Amino acid sequence: MSHVVELRSDTFTLPTPRMLAAATAARLGDDVYGEDPTVAELESLSAKLLGKEAGCLMPSGTMANLAALLTHSPRGGKAVVGAESDIYVYEAGGASVFGGIVYEPITAAEDGTLPLDAVADAFEVDRDDPQFALPAVLTLETPHNRRGGIPLTPGYLAAAGALARRHGVALHLDGARIFNAALALGVPAADLAAPADTVQFCLSKGLSAPIGSMLVGDETSIATARRYRKMLGGGMRQAGMIAACGIVALTDMTDRLADDHAHARRLADGLAGLTGLRLDPEPPRTNMVFFTVDDEGTSHTTESLIEAARVRGVHLAELGRGRIRAVTHSGVTAADVDRAVDVLADAVAAAPRTTR
């Protein structure tokens, strides 16, 4: 098969030549002993960019989120989460399994926000009644993956953070793609991070590093999270080779996310005219395009359309029941986007039409 257009996720990004060169030249030490200078540089840079005191390199976003929840909640405490958030849906219930933490899911609005009145209701329990799990941490996600990649605004995040503080609850922000969110809103990432006690962001998605996520926050929280990282098996030795790629990701790759956003809009514009597909009504704000199969215009199912695209060299994935997500990233060019549109047009046209 010729060149594949990979749209399943921005986790398929490959490290840049500068990353690979930096990895081989990195100064190394034993990071479990706190002696890897390149890791220390990455952690300091990450904290500075998000306006926090300290940072900790984690092998994955899942571990970073889990370490944050363990840091903020005792066993038997409650984490208030989005019902369609990555933490609740895609991270294997880790906080319950490893931390004895109870999840209370709240349905997000179409813009990805958790209604603050519902959040307040989840916080307002009788703390003297031993029947109730006590709220310990609120988690928010930006951009919200299953809500179309929509970024949460600084105003909403500030209001949520203030509500959490009034109730003595920590705020953890799952900002896996926080630099996409900041770019879409035209604000520094630190503005989005400011209300949160801890923030997780991925180096290995749109920023194109091969491995790793960062957890940033105040020095005490990060010290506790570092202990949990070790407990969870995430302590790494000469991790400077990974960190060197992360430094390049943060210095070279954040501004170019604008290309991914432009390519997502180009893809949405191309798909909008295809009979048999129904796009989300809102245009893409970051690097994600969502659409469904319109059974009034084609006999394809979600699964058959994904397979028809795959055999033609375009990889897509279902995210949520019946919803297809296409994600642009550094491995996708404008020409790739145009090819994807042509492939989907051909796939839909090749399917027998329904006769309703």
C-alpha positions in Angstrom: 0.0 0.0 0.0 1.2 3.6 -0.7 1.5 6.2 2.0 -1.1 5.8 4.8 -3.0 8.9 6.1 -3.1 8.2 9.8 -6.0 10.0 11.4 -6.8 7.7 14.3 -4.9 9.8 16.9 -2.1 12.3 17.3 -0.4 9.6 19.4 0.9 8.2 16.1 3.2 11.2 15.7 6.9 10.3 15.3 9.9 12.1 16.9 11.5 14.8 14.8 15.1 14.6 13.6 16.0 17.2 16.3 14.4 15.1 19.0 16.4 12.0 17.9 19.7 14.1 17.8 18.9 15.6 21.2 18.2 12.1 22.7 21.6 10.8 21.6 23.4 13.9 22.9 21.5 14.2 26.2 23.4 14.5 29.5 22.3 11.6 31.7 22.1 10.5 35.3 19.9 8.3 37.4 16.5 10.1 37.7 15.3 7.9 40.5 18.1 9.4 42.5 17.1 12.8 41.1 20.4 13.1 39.3 19.4 13.2 35.6 20.2 16.8 34.5 18.1 16.6 31.3 15.0 15.4 33.2 15.5 18.3 35.7 15.7 20.8 32.8 12.5 19.4 31.3 10.6 19.5 34.6 11.7 23.0 35.3 10.7 24.2 31.8 7.3 22.5 32.0 6.6 24.1 35.4 7.6 27.5 34.1 5.5 27.3 31.0 2.4 26.4 33.0 3.1 28.9 35.9 3.7 26.2 38.5 6.4 25.5 41.1 7.5 22.1 40.1 7.1 19.3 37.5 7.5 15.5 37.3 8.2 13.5 34.2 5.8 10.6 33.9 5.8 7.6 31.4 2.2 8.3 30.4 -0.7 10.6 30.8 -2.7 7.9 32.5 0.0 7.5 35.2 0.2 11.3 35.6 -3.5 11.6 36.1 -3.6 8.6 38.5 -0.7 10.0 40.5 -2.5 13.4 40.8 -5.7 11.8 42.0 -3.8 9.7 44.6 -2.0 12.8 45.7 -5.2 14.8 46.3 -7.6 12.1 47.7 -7.3 9.7 50.6 -8.7 6.2 50.4 -12.5 6.4 50.5 -12.4 10.0 49.1 -14.4 11.1 46.1 -13.2 12.3 42.7 -15.8 14.3 40.8 -15.2 13.6 37.1 -16.8 14.1 33.7 -19.0 11.2 32.7 -17.2 11.2 29.3 -13.8 12.3 30.5 -10.7 10.3 29.6 -10.0 9.8 33.3 -13.4 8.1 33.8 -13.8 6.3 30.5 -10.3 5.4 29.3 -8.0 5.0 32.3 -9.2 1.6 33.6 -10.6 2.8 36.9 -7.1 3.2 38.3 -8.0 5.6 41.1 -10.5 3.1 42.5 -8.2 0.1 42.0 -5.1 1.6 43.4 -6.3 4.4 45.6 -9.8 3.3 46.9 -11.1 6.5 45.4 -14.8 6.8 44.5 -15.7 8.4 41.2 -18.8 10.5 40.9 -19.4 11.2 37.2 -21.2 14.3 36.0 -22.5 14.7 32.4 -20.7 17.4 30.6 -22.5 20.1 28.6 -22.0 20.2 24.8 -19.1 22.7 25.3 -17.2 20.2 27.6 -17.9 22.1 30.8 -19.3 20.3 33.9 -22.3 22.4 35.1 -21.1 24.1 38.2 -24.5 23.6 40.0 -24.1 19.9 39.5 -20.5 20.1 40.7 -21.6 22.0 43.8 -24.2 19.4 44.5 -21.5 16.7 44.4 -19.4 18.7 46.9 -22.2 19.4 49.3 -22.4 16.4 51.5 -22.7 16.2 55.3 -19.1 15.8 56.4 -20.2 14.6 59.8 -22.2 11.7 58.4 -20.0 8.6 58.0 -22.2 7.3 55.2 -20.8 9.6 52.6 -17.6 9.6 50.6 -16.1 13.0 51.1 -15.2 15.0 48.0 -11.5 15.5 47.6 -10.7 16.3 44.0 -12.5 17.7 40.9 -11.1 16.8 37.5 -11.7 18.8 34.3 -10.4 18.0 30.8 -9.3 20.5 28.2 -9.7 20.2 25.3 -12.5 17.8 26.0 -11.9 14.8 23.8 -15.4 13.3 23.6 -17.0 16.8 23.3 -15.3 17.5 19.9 -12.0 18.7 21.2 -13.5 21.9 22.7 -11.2 23.9 25.0 -12.5 25.2 28.3 -12.3 28.9 28.7 -10.2 30.7 31.3 -13.3 32.1 32.9 -14.9 28.8 33.3 -11.8 27.2 34.7 -11.4 30.1 37.2 -15.0 29.7 38.3 -14.6 26.0 38.8 -11.3 26.5 40.7 -13.0 29.0 43.0 -15.9 26.7 43.7 -13.5 23.8 44.5 -11.5 26.0 46.9 -14.6 27.1 48.7 -15.4 23.5 49.4 -11.8 22.5 50.3 -11.5 20.4 47.2 -8.4 20.2 44.9 -8.7 20.8 41.2 -6.8 18.6 38.8 -6.7 19.6 35.1 -6.3 16.8 32.5 -4.7 19.0 29.9 -3.4 16.3 27.7 -3.6 18.7 24.8 -3.4 22.0 26.7 -1.2 23.7 24.2 -3.9 23.0 21.5 -6.5 24.5 23.9 -4.3 27.6 24.6 -3.7 28.1 20.9 -7.4 27.8 20.0 -8.3 30.4 22.7 -5.4 32.7 22.0 -4.1 32.7 25.6 -0.9 31.3 27.3 -1.2 27.8 28.6 -0.4 29.2 32.0 -3.7 31.1 32.0 -5.6 27.8 31.7 -3.4 26.1 34.3 -3.6 28.9 36.9 -6.8 27.7 38.7 -5.6 24.1 39.0 -3.6 22.6 41.8 -2.1 20.1 39.4 -2.1 19.8 35.6 -1.2 16.9 33.3 -0.1 17.4 29.7 1.2 15.0 27.1 4.4 15.3 25.3 3.6 12.3 23.0 0.5 13.6 21.3 0.6 16.6 19.0 3.9 17.7 20.4 5.4 14.6 18.8 7.7 13.3 21.4 7.9 9.5 21.5 7.2 9.0 25.2 6.0 10.9 28.2 3.7 13.2 30.0 4.3 15.9 32.6 2.6 16.5 35.9 3.0 20.1 37.2 1.8 21.8 40.4 3.1 23.1 43.7 6.2 21.6 45.2 4.4 19.6 47.9 1.9 18.0 45.5 4.6 17.1 43.0 6.8 15.6 45.7 3.9 13.4 46.8 3.1 12.5 43.1 6.8 11.5 42.6 6.5 9.0 45.4 3.3 7.6 43.8 5.2 7.4 40.4 7.8 5.2 42.0 5.0 3.1 43.7 3.3 2.6 40.4 6.5 1.5 38.7 7.1 4.7 36.8 10.5 5.5 38.2 13.0 5.6 35.3 16.8 5.7 35.4 18.6 7.5 32.5 15.4 9.1 31.5 17.2 12.1 30.0 17.0 10.5 26.6 13.2 10.8 26.9 13.4 14.2 28.5 15.6 15.6 25.7 12.8 14.8 23.2 10.3 16.5 25.5 12.4 19.7 25.7 12.4 19.9 21.9 8.7 19.2 21.9 8.1 22.2 24.2 10.5 24.5 22.3 9.9 23.5 18.7 6.4 22.0 18.5 3.8 24.2 20.3 3.6 26.9 17.7 3.2 24.5 14.8 0.0 23.1 16.3 -1.7 25.9 14.3 -1.0 23.8 11.2 -2.9 20.9 12.7 -5.9 23.2 13.5 -5.9 24.5 10.0 -5.8 21.0 8.6 -8.7 20.0 10.8 -10.7 22.8 9.4 -9.7 21.9 5.9 -10.8 18.3 6.5 -14.1 19.4 8.0 -14.8 21.7 5.0 -14.0 18.9 2.6 -16.3 16.3 4.4 -19.1 18.8 4.8 -20.2 18.3 1.2 -20.3 14.5 1.2 -23.7 12.8 1.2 -23.7 10.0 3.7 -21.7 11.8 6.4 -23.0 14.1 9.1 -20.4 16.4 10.7 -20.6 17.9 14.1 -22.5 21.2 13.8 -19.7 23.2 15.3 -16.5 23.7 13.2 -13.4 22.1 14.7 -11.6 24.3 17.2 -8.5 22.2 17.7 -7.1 19.2 15.8 -10.2 16.9 15.9 -13.0 16.4 13.4 -16.0 14.3 14.4 -18.7 12.9 12.2 -21.2 10.1 12.0 -22.6 7.9 9.2 -25.9 9.3 7.9 -28.0 6.2 7.2 -30.3 8.3 5.0 -27.5 8.7 2.5 -25.5 5.4 2.6 -25.8 1.8 3.6 -22.5 2.0 5.4 -22.3 1.4 9.1 -19.7 3.1 11.2 -17.6 -0.1 11.2 -17.9 -0.7 7.4 -17.0 2.9 6.6 -13.9 2.8 8.8 -12.9 -0.5 7.1 -13.6 0.9 3.6 -11.4 3.9 4.4 -8.7 1.6 5.8 -8.3 -0.5 2.7 -8.0 2.7 0.7 -5.2 3.9 3.0 -6.9 6.3 5.4 -7.0 5.2 9.1 -9.9 6.5 11.2 -11.3 5.4 14.6 -14.6 5.3 16.4 -14.7 7.4 19.6 -18.0 6.9 21.4 -20.7 4.8 20.0 -21.2 5.5 16.3 -19.0 8.6 16.3 -15.9 8.8 14.1 -12.9 10.9 15.0 -10.2 12.1 12.7 -7.2 13.8 14.3 -4.7 15.9 12.5 -1.1 16.1 13.6 2.5 16.7 12.5 2.4 13.6 10.3 -0.5 14.8 8.3 -0.1 17.3 5.5 -2.6 19.4 3.5 -2.2 16.9 0.7 -3.0 14.1 3.1 -6.2 15.9 4.2 -7.3 16.2 0.6 -6.6 12.6 0.0 -8.7 11.6 3.0 -11.6 13.6 1.6 -11.3 11.9 -1.7 -11.0 8.5 -0.1 -14.1 9.0 2.0 -16.0 10.4 -1.0 -15.1 7.3 -2.9 -16.0 4.9 0.0 -19.4 6.5 0.4 -20.1 6.5 -3.3 -19.2 2.8 -3.6 -21.7 1.7 -1.0 -25.2 0.9 -2.2 -27.7 3.6 -1.3 -30.5 3.0 1.0 -34.0 3.0 -0.5 -36.1 4.6 2.2 
